[in-house]
Amino acid sequence: MRAPWPASLAGRITLLLLGGLMLLHVGSMWVHERALRDTEQGARLERMADQLAAARAAVASLPEAARDAAAHAISRPGLEIHWDRMAPMPAAAPPEPLATAAARLGPGARIGWDPKAEPGHRVLGALPAEDGGWIVFSAPWLAAGGGPLDHGAIASMVAMALGIALVSILVVRWITRPLRRLAAAADRIGRDPSPRPVPLDGPEEVRHAAAAFNAMQQRIGRLLEDRTETLAAMSHDLRTPLSRLQLRVAFLPEGEDRVRLEADIAEMETMITRTLDYIREGRDAEPVRPADLAAILQTLASDAADRGHDVDYVGPGRAVLPLRRVAAKRAVSNLLDNALRHGVPPVRLRIQEDGDMLVVEVSDSGAGIAEADRDRAVAPFVQLDTARGGSGVGLGLAIAQRFAQGSNGRLELRDAPGGGLLARILLPRQAG
């Protein structure tokens, strides 16, 4: 089990501030309460000693029969005084909690307590009178101690805790706001075709991190642009010799060699188109607009069926959600081409609901992809020859994954219920 520790930096700082300040407050309240109680206890003992001395002086000149009444007349709430010929307890060292009280009451004082007595008479003591007898008294409690905090102290701690929590949340959120912006900017790398620099504000350490992040973002952008422009130029320039080659093949006599050459040229055209699609994905600045995803899948299924493939669409008649329509059609088309090229018919296109996500499924009945190879299968320019036939350029799944990630969704590869591969693109219903 995980410890109840907040996951966010703001939560941890708030918890530390709240815990530390509350511990300091409880300690200061305990010291304050202890000091007040010690002071109050000392004052009570002084008053008690004065009253007992007054009672002893009052009974000194009275006859024995009137002494108890005179001593009792000096009693007050919380201190009951009597005169008795015999001490109510034997001479013994007072209990340690009452030793201070016994020392303040004077020499010869005897004091003890009975926890089973009534609340107002649990402490019992006696002082020797001047001409014989004893001044006997009873009280609730005399020793100083740090008992539990009263309701006022508890209310003070609760109010202070609420105040500290509110102020800590506001201050910590203000302090960590630059870090949240930095994390959001890092998350946009690879998704946003035109990333924005992070503002250079906040504490000095955060400003340095933001400046380093902006420089890193610019370097990554330059590297990606250089790579993209190089691949795009090479793919585009290959079309010219391919066109000349296709023209020359057209003048060859009919036969098996011409058929093979035309197939090779068509495959090379497909490779170039896939490469350009992969480079273009996420960089063509296509706006996000409401589009009918069901209509896109129905069109792709109808076109494939017209070409003689066993392809069918299963799902709702309409499924409107915000997305890049051309990119979505390109991604699903690549999944469908993979299923037709490497799988076994029938191929099914589906749209299902999964909470706040809409799921596009493309399934076939072929050999599928082993679970250990699925992470490698979505990497660009990777072909799983033993699993999926070995033809193609290895960009179909990569294009679909890049589209899903750029749409705040994800691509999943699973085993189809009837065997084969099930490719799922999960897209949010609302634009992120």
N, C-alpha and C positions, 0 to 999 in steps of 0.2 A: 504493500500500500504506500502511496506517495504521501509525503508530509503535507499538511495544509499550508503550503507556501505559495504565494501568488506567482503566476507565470510571468507577468509583465514587470518591467523595471519600475514603472510608476507604482504598481501595487506593493512591490517589495520596499521601496523607499517610504511609502506611506505607512506600511506596517512597522518598519523600524522606527520612524518618527513617533508614531502613536505609542508603540510599546515602550520606547525609551522615555518619552515625556511622561507617560502614565506611571512608569516605575519610579521616576523621579518625584512625581506628584504624590504617589502613595507613601514613599519614604519620608518626604517632607511633612505630609499630614501626620504620619505616625510620630515623628519627632516632635511636631508641634503639639499633638494631643498628649504625648507623654510628658512634655514640659508643663503644659497646663495642669495636668492631673497631679504631677508632683508638687506644683505650687499650691494648688487647691488643697492637696492632702496636708501639706505643711501648715497651711492656715487653719485647717480643721483641727489638727493636733494642738496648735497653739491655743485655740479657743477652748478646746476640751481641757487642756491643762489648767487654763485660767479658771474655768468653771469648777473643776475638781478641787483646785486650791481654795476657791471661794466656799465651796461646800465644807471642806475640812475646817476652814476658819469659822464658819457659821455654827458648826456643831460643837466646837471646842468648849464654849462657855455654857452650853445647855445641859439640862439633866438628861440622863440616858434615855428616858421614856420619850423625850421630844426630839431626839436627834434624827430619827429616821424620817419624821415628817418634815423637819427643816431641810434635810438633804434632798428629799423628794421634791420639795418646792423649787429647788434650783434646776430641776430637770427641764429639758427642752426637747422638741422633736428631733429624733435621731440620737438622743443621749438620755438615758434613764439612770438616775442616781438614787442610791439608798445608803443607809448606815446599817452595819451589822457588826455584832460582837466578834464573829468568827469570819475568817477569809473564806470565800466560796471555793477556793482552789489551793492546792498545796504549793509551797515555794518551789519553783522550778524555772529553768531558763526558758524565756518566751520562745515561741516558734519563730523561725528566721523571718518570715514575711512581716511579723509584728514586732521584731526587735527594735526597729527605729521608733515605733510608737511607744514602746515601754521605756526606752531611754529618755524620751521627751517628757514623759509623765512624772519623772522624778525617781529618787532612790526608793527601793523597796517595792516598786510597782510589780504587780503580778497580772499577767494577761494571757489569754488563750482564746480559742474559738471552738464552736460546736456547729458543724455543718448541718446537723439535723434540727437545730433550734429554729424558732420562728425567724423570718427575715430580719426583723429589727433587733434581734437579741443574739445574733450569732457570735459576736465578740463579747467576751466577759472579762472584766478586769477588776482590780482592787488596789487601793492606796491606803497605807497605814495612817490612821488619825493621830493627832498630837497627844491626846490623853487616853489612848486605847481605842480598840475597835477598828473598823475598816470602812472606808468609803468605797462602796461597791457600785459599779456602773456596767451598763450593757449598751452596745451600739451595733449598727448593721455591718460595718467593715471599716478597717482603719489603714490597711496597708496600701501603698501606692502601687499602681500597675497599669500596663498598657493593654486594656481590654479592647474589645471590638470597637470599630469606629461607629459613631452615632449616625442617625439618618441624615443629619446635615452634612457630615463629611462625605457620606456615600453620594448624596445628591450633588455635592460639589465635584466629586470625581467624575460622575456621569456627565455633568454639564461640560467639564473640561475635556473629557474624551470626545464628546460630540463636536466641540469647537475645534479641537486639534485635528480630528478627522476631516472636517469640512475645509479648514485652511490647508491641510496637507494635500488633500486631493487637488484643490485649485492650484497650489504652488507647484506641486510635482507635475501636474499636467502641463503647466506653462513651461517648466524646465525641460520636460521630455518631448515637447512638441517638435523641436528640430530633429530629434532622433526618429520620430514617427514619419516625418517628411522624408528623411533619408532612407528609411526602410521602404516607404512607398515608391520612391524613385528607383531603388535597387530592384524592386519587384517589377517595375515597368521595363527594365532592360530586356531586350529581345522581343517585346510585345509592341511597344510604341515605336513607330517608324521615325518619329522626330522627338526624341527625349528632350525634356526641359531640364536646365541646370537647377540644382538645389540652391535655395537662398542661403547666403552666408550670414546667418544670424545665430543668436544663442550664445552659450558659453564658449570660451576660447577653444576648448578641446573639440567641441562639436563643430565650430567653424573650420578648424583644421581638417576634421574628417570630411566635412562637406566639400571643401576645396579639393582635397585628394580624390573624393568620389567624382566630382565634376571633371577633373583631369583624366581620371580613368575612363569615364564615360566617353569623353572625346576621343581618347586613343582607341577604345573598342569600336566606336563609330567609324573612325577612319579605316581601321583594319577590315571591318565588315564591308564598307563601301568599296575598298580596293578589291577585296575578294569578289564581291558581287559584280563589279564592273568588269573584272577579268573574265569571270565565267560567262557573263552575258555577252561580252564581245566575242569570246571563242564560240559560243553556241550560235550566235547570230552569223558569224563569218562562215561557219560550216554549212550554212544553208546554200550559199552560192555554189560551191563545188558539188554539193548534193543535187542541186537543180541541173547542173551540166551533166552529171552522171546519169540522172534520171532521163534526160533528153537523149543521151547516147544509147541507153538501154532500150529506149522506145524504137530505135532503128534496127535492133537485133531481130533476127528471125524468131518466130515462135518456137518454144522448146523449153526443156527443163532448166537449162542454164539461165534463160531470161526470167523464168518464174522465180528462181532462187535469188537472182540479183535484185529483182523488184521487191522481194520480201526483205532482203537485207536493207535496201534503201528505205522501205517503209519503217523498219525497226529503228533505223538511225534517225529518221524524222520524229518518231515517237520519243526517242531518247532526248533529242534536242528540245522538243516541246515540253517534256517533263522537267528537264533541267531549268528551262526558262520559267515554267510555272513555279518551281520550288524557289527560284531566286525572286520572282515577283511576289510571292505570298507575303503579305504583311507590309509590302513596300509600295503598293500601287495607290495608297491613300483612298481606297474605296470607302465611302461613308457607310455608317451603320444605319439602316432603315428598316422599318417593318416589312417583312417578306413572308410569303407563304411557302414554308419548307415542304409541306405536303405536295404542292404543285411541282416543286423542283424534283422530288423523288418520283412522282408519277410520270413526269416528262422523261427522266432518265430511264425508267423501266419501260416505257412505251418505245423509246428509240432503240433500246437493246432488243426488245421483242421483235421490232420491225426488222432487225438484222438477223433474226433467226435464233436468238438466244432464249433459253428458258428463264426469264426474269419476271418477277411479279412484285407488286407493291401491296402491302397490308398495313392499314392504318387509317386515321381520320381523313376526311375529305379536305379539311383545312387545318393548318397549324401555323398561325402567324406569330412571329416573334422578331425582335430586333436583331439583325445580323447583316453581314456583308454578303449580298446575294451571289455575286459572281464567285467569290472565294468559297462560299458554301457549296455551290454547284461543282466547282473544281475539285473540292475535297471529296465529296460523295462520289463524283465520277471516277476519281482515282481508286477509291475503295471498290467500286463496281467493276472497273477494269481489272483490278487484281483478282477479284473473285472469278471473273470470266476467264482470265488468262491462266490462273494457277489452280482454281478450284474445279469442282464437278457440279453440274446442274442438279437440281434447281437452285437458283440464286434468289434470295428474298430480301426486299427492302422493307423496313418497318419503321414506324414512329411510335414510341411509347412514352408515358409519363413516369417520372421518378422524382416525386416531391416537387421542388421548385425548378427541376431540370427537365428538359425535353431530350429524349434519347433517340438518335438515329442509328438503326442497326442494319448491317449488311452481312448476310450469312450465306455460306455455300456448303456443299457436301463433300469437299475434297479431303486431303490428308491433314489439313490444319497446320498449326505451328506449335511446336513443343513449348511448354511453359518456360523452359530454361532459355529459349531463343527469342522470346517475345520482346524483351528490352532491346536486343540487338536488331530485331527486325524493323523497328521504327527509326533506326539511325539512317541518315541519308547515305545513298550509294552502297547499301548493304544488300546482298542477295543471298537468300537461304536456298542454295541449289538443291540440297537433298530433300528439303521439305516442300518447296513450292515451285519446282520446275526449272529454275535457273535462267529464264529469259527476263528481259526488261532491264531497267537501269537502276532499280532499287530506290525510287523516290516516291512511290505512291503512298505508302504509309507515312513517310516523313512529311509530305505535303498535308495530309489529313491531320497529323498531330500538330503541325505548326498552325493550321487554321483553328483547331480546337483550343490550343493554348492562347492564341491571339484573341479568342472570343470568350476568355475567362472560363473555358470548359476543359475537357480532357478527352483523350482517346484511350479506349480499353480494348484489349484483345483477349477473347475467351474462347472456350470450346463451344461450338454450336450444339444445341440439344440433340440433333440427329447426326452428329459428327461433322467435322469440318471446322472452319474458322468463323467466329462471330466477332465482327469489328463494330464497336459502339462509340459514337461521338456524343458526349453529354454537353448540352448547351443550356445556359441559363435562360429562363423565360424573360428576365428583365435585363436590360443593358447594364453592365458593370462599370 
